[in-house]
């Protein structure tokens, strides 16, 4: 049993009263009686534009999930897992766009979305675009560019979901098969339902099985499934130095191969560029042994402006080790390497390779939904009780060396003041100063802003330097607390009010298994 299926998780609206009225109230009242939480997540794109206008990709997705997990931990002492029962991208007619379609009643459609949205009691100050959620899709001409926008909305969120296999039960991309129910499907197929794998084409004289003259034509949304079809295996530890380059790594053992020289793993490296510009990527393989050159199957999904369509291009090539590549704006790349051998501890040894297993744990602070005070805002983490239900039976009293730690802070509030607040923000962990925030590489995707109230909501992820971890030496789970302090660097005598709420701060720790 999951709920409440929040279809408009604009939690920062009205200074987070939207959160308290809906999802927060649900967790407080019914959290112990349900198995999981449920939510919908959509980005919206204006027709004819490739970059999301309502960006629910990257940092905003992380902020939503962190707030839900932190609040459920605070209320229930465990984290409620999540079902994302719909997610993806929606395509809308831009307000005041003279090319927008006019329906039979003479009213302009403000947008085109997949599902019908509820929450009729939301604040009436919502902007016109959000108010249009109640309308049904009826006027958008089919466009391959819109297909690419929808795929973007799906891939960007899916890459974030994959980081939480222990807390997310299921995710369902909103890409349907056909829409025979849609009013334009047969009468005007050029203005068909945007979220389908097949759209109706009545330009031919072929009669379909349902009695209409025409054929079902594949849309470019099928390329989403073609892209992911080959991916398999177990998750492997991977990281990116830029939050705008999403990355995942999977490895599948190939022990059943006949040629013993090719025994090893098939490795899938998944890269998603959230930037609207090209990016140069260098990959470093710390856990694999590779020759100076090796064969790789490369799959690229990108928008080709010359052909005015999404292109899925798969080819074989020989790459140097370590590999490097250039990614197009908003491009998704998958590298498939065959028969990859684990790196040995000593390259001169012929004994079995040493393979490390890493325990990654997310720690939550009960100090949440606090106003950011430039004089200092503290978030405390008591390590002893931070054992989720799936970890029951673990030895919680062992001392473990720290391999890595990320601090993920989520902010909601004044979008105009947010960049300056991040420039002034200073962090410390148990009194150890940390480097300043770098928004360009530590905040994923374009900032999500609720336009009616100029209210942003997003997460910033800071990796704790190795030097700081060495000063901490080790984590002792016998009750020692960690403390994260946020404060602002003053600018002379100018008192700066960020007008921001820190909705949650979480620590992601990595220790040897």
C-alpha positions in Angstrom: 0.0 0.0 0.0 1.5 3.3 -1.2 0.4 6.9 -1.0 -0.5 9.6 -1.3 0.8 9.8 -5.0 1.8 13.5 -4.8 1.3 14.7 -8.4 2.6 18.3 -7.8 5.6 18.0 -5.4 6.3 21.7 -5.4 7.1 21.3 -1.7 8.7 24.7 -1.3 5.5 26.6 -2.2 4.3 29.0 0.4 7.4 28.6 2.5 6.9 24.8 2.6 3.3 24.9 3.8 2.6 22.9 0.6 4.8 20.1 2.1 3.2 20.3 5.5 -0.4 20.3 4.2 0.0 17.3 1.9 3.0 14.9 2.0 4.2 15.9 5.5 0.7 15.4 6.9 0.3 12.1 5.2 3.6 10.7 6.6 2.7 12.0 10.1 -0.8 10.5 10.1 -0.5 7.4 8.0 3.2 6.6 7.7 3.1 3.6 9.9 0.2 2.1 8.1 1.6 2.2 4.6 4.4 0.3 2.9 5.8 3.1 0.8 5.4 6.6 -0.4 4.3 7.4 -4.0 4.9 10.5 -6.1 4.9 11.8 -9.7 7.8 13.7 -11.1 7.6 15.6 -14.4 9.7 18.3 -16.1 8.0 20.5 -18.6 9.3 21.7 -21.9 7.9 24.3 -24.2 7.2 23.0 -27.7 10.2 23.7 -30.0 12.7 24.0 -27.1 15.2 21.4 -26.0 16.0 22.7 -22.5 13.4 22.2 -19.8 11.6 25.3 -18.6 10.2 23.6 -15.5 13.3 21.7 -14.6 12.6 18.7 -12.3 15.8 16.9 -13.2 18.9 16.5 -11.1 19.0 18.7 -8.0 15.3 19.1 -7.6 14.7 15.4 -7.8 17.3 14.9 -5.1 15.8 17.5 -2.8 12.3 16.0 -3.1 13.6 12.5 -2.3 15.8 13.7 0.6 13.0 15.6 2.2 10.7 12.6 2.0 13.3 10.2 3.4 14.5 12.6 6.2 10.9 13.4 7.3 9.9 9.8 7.4 13.0 8.9 9.4 12.3 11.7 11.8 8.7 10.7 12.3 9.0 6.9 12.1 12.7 6.1 12.9 13.0 4.4 9.5 12.9 5.4 5.9 9.7 4.8 3.9 10.7 3.5 0.5 9.4 5.1 -2.7 7.3 4.2 -5.7 7.5 6.8 -8.5 4.3 5.8 -10.2 4.7 8.3 -13.0 7.7 10.3 -14.2 9.1 11.9 -17.3 8.7 15.1 -19.4 5.7 17.0 -20.6 5.5 19.3 -23.6 3.5 22.5 -23.5 2.4 25.3 -25.7 4.3 28.4 -24.6 2.1 31.1 -23.1 1.2 33.8 -25.6 2.5 31.6 -28.4 0.5 32.6 -31.5 1.0 29.2 -33.0 -0.9 27.6 -30.1 -3.9 25.6 -31.2 -7.4 26.8 -30.5 -10.0 24.1 -29.5 -13.7 23.9 -30.4 -14.7 26.3 -27.7 -12.3 29.0 -28.9 -10.0 28.7 -25.9 -6.3 28.5 -26.2 -4.6 25.4 -24.7 -1.9 26.6 -22.3 -0.1 23.3 -22.2 -0.1 19.7 -23.0 0.5 17.1 -20.3 0.2 13.4 -19.9 -1.9 12.7 -16.8 -4.7 14.8 -15.3 -3.5 16.6 -12.2 -5.4 17.0 -9.0 -4.7 19.2 -6.0 -7.5 21.6 -6.7 -7.0 23.3 -3.3 -3.5 24.5 -4.2 -2.7 28.1 -3.7 -4.5 30.3 -6.3 -1.3 32.3 -6.9 0.1 29.5 -9.1 1.3 30.8 -12.4 -0.7 30.4 -15.5 1.3 27.6 -16.8 0.8 25.5 -13.7 -2.9 26.4 -13.7 -3.2 24.9 -17.2 -2.4 21.4 -15.8 -6.1 20.9 -15.5 -6.6 21.1 -19.3 -6.3 18.1 -21.6 -3.8 17.9 -24.4 -5.4 18.8 -27.7 -3.4 21.2 -29.8 0.3 20.3 -30.1 1.6 19.3 -33.5 3.7 16.1 -33.5 7.4 16.9 -33.5 10.5 14.7 -33.1 12.0 17.5 -31.0 9.2 17.0 -28.5 10.0 13.3 -28.4 13.6 14.1 -27.5 12.4 16.5 -24.7 10.3 13.7 -23.2 13.2 11.2 -23.3 15.4 13.9 -21.6 12.8 14.2 -18.8 12.8 10.4 -18.4 16.6 9.8 -18.6 17.5 12.7 -16.3 15.3 11.4 -13.5 16.1 7.7 -14.0 19.8 8.3 -13.5 19.0 9.8 -10.1 16.6 7.0 -9.1 19.3 4.4 -9.9 21.4 5.7 -7.0 18.8 4.5 -4.5 18.2 0.8 -5.3 17.6 0.1 -1.5 15.0 2.8 -1.2 13.1 2.9 -4.5 10.8 0.0 -5.1 9.6 0.8 -8.6 9.6 3.7 -11.2 7.3 4.0 -14.2 8.2 6.2 -17.1 5.1 7.9 -18.6 5.6 6.6 -22.1 2.5 4.7 -23.2 1.9 2.3 -26.2 -1.0 3.9 -28.1 -3.8 6.3 -27.3 -6.9 5.1 -29.2 -9.0 7.1 -26.6 -7.4 10.4 -27.5 -9.8 12.7 -29.4 -7.3 13.6 -32.2 -5.9 10.1 -32.7 -7.9 9.4 -35.9 -9.4 12.8 -36.8 -6.2 14.8 -36.8 -3.1 12.5 -36.2 -0.7 15.4 -36.9 -1.8 16.6 -33.4 -1.6 13.3 -31.6 -1.1 12.4 -28.0 2.6 13.2 -27.3 3.5 10.3 -24.9 3.1 7.2 -27.1 5.4 4.7 -28.8 3.1 4.5 -31.9 1.0 7.4 -33.4 -1.6 7.0 -36.0 -0.8 8.1 -39.6 -3.7 8.4 -42.0 -1.6 9.5 -45.0 -1.7 6.0 -46.4 -4.7 4.0 -47.7 -3.9 1.0 -45.6 -6.8 -0.1 -43.4 -5.8 -1.0 -39.9 -7.3 -3.7 -37.8 -9.6 -1.3 -36.0 -11.3 -0.3 -39.2 -9.6 3.1 -39.7 -7.6 4.0 -42.8 -4.0 4.5 -41.9 -1.1 2.8 -40.1 0.5 3.0 -36.6 3.9 4.6 -37.0 6.7 4.4 -34.4 7.7 7.6 -32.6 11.2 8.4 -31.4 10.2 7.5 -27.9 11.0 3.9 -28.8 14.6 4.9 -28.7 14.4 5.2 -24.9 13.8 1.4 -24.6 16.3 0.6 -27.3 18.9 2.6 -25.4 18.4 0.8 -22.1 17.6 -2.7 -23.4 21.2 -4.1 -23.2 22.0 -2.8 -19.7 22.3 -5.5 -17.1 24.5 -6.5 -14.1 25.2 -5.3 -10.6 25.8 -1.8 -9.6 29.5 -0.7 -9.2 30.9 2.3 -7.4 31.4 5.3 -9.7 31.5 9.1 -9.3 31.6 12.2 -11.4 33.5 15.4 -10.7 30.6 17.4 -12.2 27.1 17.0 -10.9 25.8 18.0 -14.4 27.4 14.8 -15.8 25.3 12.0 -14.4 27.0 8.6 -14.3 26.1 5.0 -13.5 28.2 1.8 -13.8 27.1 -1.8 -14.0 29.0 -5.0 -14.5 27.7 -8.4 -15.6 29.9 -11.5 -15.1 30.7 -13.4 -18.3 32.0 -16.6 -16.7 30.0 -18.8 -19.1 32.1 -17.7 -22.1 33.8 -20.5 -24.0 37.1 -18.7 -24.5 38.8 -18.6 -21.2 41.0 -15.7 -22.3 37.8 -13.6 -22.5 36.5 -14.4 -19.1 35.6 -11.3 -17.2 32.8 -8.8 -17.0 30.7 -6.9 -19.4 30.8 -3.3 -18.1 28.2 -0.7 -18.9 29.2 3.0 -18.4 26.2 5.3 -18.6 26.8 9.0 -19.0 24.1 11.8 -19.2 25.1 15.3 -20.0 22.6 17.8 -18.3 24.3 20.8 -19.8 23.0 22.6 -23.0 26.7 22.7 -24.2 29.3 20.1 -25.2 31.5 18.6 -22.5 34.8 16.8 -22.6 34.8 13.6 -20.5 37.9 11.7 -19.2 37.2 8.3 -17.6 39.6 6.9 -15.0 39.4 3.1 -14.4 40.6 2.5 -10.8 39.1 -0.9 -10.5 39.7 -2.5 -14.0 42.7 -3.8 -15.8 42.7 -2.6 -19.4 45.1 -2.8 -22.3 46.5 0.3 -24.0 43.7 0.0 -26.5 40.5 -1.9 -26.3 37.2 -2.4 -28.2 34.1 -0.8 -27.0 30.5 -0.6 -28.3 29.4 3.0 -28.0 25.7 4.0 -28.0 24.8 7.7 -28.3 21.4 9.3 -28.0 21.3 13.0 -29.0 19.2 15.5 -30.9 20.5 16.1 -34.5 19.5 19.6 -35.5 20.4 19.0 -39.2 18.0 16.1 -39.4 15.5 17.6 -36.9 15.2 14.4 -34.9 16.6 12.4 -32.0 19.3 10.0 -33.2 20.3 6.7 -31.6 23.7 5.8 -33.0 25.5 2.6 -32.0 29.0 1.7 -33.3 32.1 -0.2 -32.4 35.5 1.5 -32.0 38.9 1.1 -30.4 39.5 3.5 -27.6 42.7 4.3 -25.7 43.0 3.6 -22.0 42.0 5.7 -20.2 39.3 6.6 -22.6 38.1 10.2 -23.3 35.2 11.4 -25.4 33.3 14.6 -26.2 29.5 14.6 -25.5 27.1 16.8 -27.3 24.6 19.1 -25.5 22.1 17.1 -23.6 23.5 13.8 -25.0 23.3 10.3 -23.4 26.2 8.0 -24.0 26.5 4.3 -23.1 29.9 2.5 -23.3 29.8 -1.3 -23.3 33.1 -3.0 -22.7 33.5 -6.8 -23.0 35.7 -9.1 -20.9 37.0 -6.5 -18.5 39.3 -7.9 -15.9 39.4 -6.6 -12.3 42.6 -4.8 -11.4 45.0 -6.8 -9.2 46.5 -5.5 -6.1 49.9 -6.2 -7.5 50.2 -6.4 -11.3 53.1 -8.9 -11.0 51.0 -11.4 -9.0 49.1 -14.2 -10.7 46.8 -15.0 -7.8 43.2 -14.1 -7.6 42.4 -10.4 -8.1 41.4 -8.4 -5.0 37.9 -6.9 -5.5 36.6 -4.3 -2.9 33.0 -4.2 -1.7 31.8 -0.9 -0.4 29.1 -0.2 2.1 27.3 3.0 1.2 25.0 4.4 3.9 22.8 7.6 3.9 22.6 9.3 7.3 19.7 11.7 8.2 19.6 14.6 10.5 16.4 15.3 12.5 17.3 19.0 12.3 15.3 19.7 9.2 13.2 22.5 7.6 15.3 25.1 9.3 15.7 28.7 8.1 19.2 29.4 6.9 20.7 31.7 9.5 23.9 33.4 8.3 25.2 33.4 11.9 25.1 29.6 11.9 22.7 26.7 11.3 23.6 23.3 12.8 22.6 19.8 11.6 23.5 16.9 13.9 23.8 13.3 13.1 23.6 10.6 15.8 25.1 7.6 14.1 23.9 4.8 16.5 20.2 4.6 15.6 20.7 5.2 11.9 20.0 1.6 10.9 17.2 1.1 8.4 15.0 -2.0 8.5 16.9 -3.8 5.7 20.1 -3.4 7.8 18.6 -5.2 10.9 21.1 -7.6 12.4 24.2 -5.6 11.4 27.0 -5.2 13.9 26.5 -1.6 14.7 29.5 -1.3 17.1 32.4 -1.8 14.7 34.8 1.0 13.9 35.1 1.5 10.1 37.7 3.6 8.2 36.0 6.2 6.0 36.6 5.9 2.3 34.4 8.8 1.2 31.7 11.1 2.3 29.3 13.5 0.6 27.2 16.2 2.2 24.0 16.9 0.4 22.1 20.0 1.4 18.7 21.0 0.0 17.5 24.6 -0.1 14.1 26.1 -0.8 13.1 29.8 -1.1 14.2 33.0 -2.7 15.6 32.0 -6.2 17.1 35.5 -6.7 19.2 35.4 -3.5 20.2 31.7 -3.8 23.3 32.2 -6.0 24.7 34.9 -3.6 23.9 32.8 -0.6 25.9 29.9 -2.0 28.8 32.2 -2.7 28.8 33.3 0.9 28.0 29.9 2.4 30.7 28.2 4.5 30.6 24.6 5.8 32.4 22.8 8.5 32.2 19.1 9.6 32.9 18.5 13.3 34.7 21.8 13.3 36.8 21.0 10.3 36.4 23.8 7.6 35.4 22.5 4.1 36.0 24.2 0.8 33.4 26.8 -0.5 30.4 25.7 -2.6 30.9 25.6 -6.4 27.4 25.7 -7.9 28.5 25.1 -11.4 29.8 21.6 -10.6 27.9 20.7 -7.4 24.3 21.4 -8.4 22.9 19.1 -11.0 20.7 20.5 -13.8 19.0 23.9 -14.3 17.6 25.3 -11.1 13.9 24.5 -10.5 11.9 27.7 -9.7 8.2 27.9 -8.9 7.6 31.1 -10.9 4.5 32.3 -9.1 6.6 32.8 -5.9 10.1 33.0 -7.3 10.8 29.9 -5.0 13.6 27.5 -5.9 14.1 24.0 -4.5 17.2 22.0 -5.1 20.1 20.1 -3.6 23.8 20.9 -3.6 26.3 18.0 -3.1 29.7 18.6 -1.6 32.3 15.9 -1.4 34.4 16.0 1.8 38.1 16.2 0.9 40.3 13.3 1.8 42.4 15.5 4.1 39.3 16.3 6.2 38.4 12.6 6.4 41.9 11.8 7.6 41.5 14.4 10.3 38.3 12.7 11.4 40.3 9.4 11.3 37.3 7.1 11.7 33.6 6.8 12.5 32.7 5.1 15.8 29.1 3.9 15.7 28.9 3.8 19.5 27.0 7.0 19.5 29.5 9.6 18.5 27.7 12.5 16.7 28.6 14.3 13.5 27.8 17.9 13.2 27.5 20.0 10.0 27.6 23.8 10.5 26.3 26.2 7.8 27.1 29.9 8.1 27.6 32.8 5.7 30.7 34.8 5.0 29.9 38.5 5.8 30.3 41.2 3.2 31.5 44.1 5.4 28.8 45.3 7.8 26.0 44.3 5.4 23.6 41.9 7.1 22.6 39.4 4.5 19.3 37.5 4.7 19.3 34.5 2.3 15.5 34.0 2.7 16.1 30.3 2.3 15.0 27.2 4.2 17.4 24.2 4.5 14.8 21.4 4.1 17.3 18.6 4.8 21.0 17.8 5.1 22.1 14.2 4.5 25.5 12.5 4.7 26.4 9.7 2.2 29.2 7.7 3.7 31.3 4.9 2.1 33.2 2.4 4.1 34.7 -1.1 3.4 32.2 -3.9 3.7 
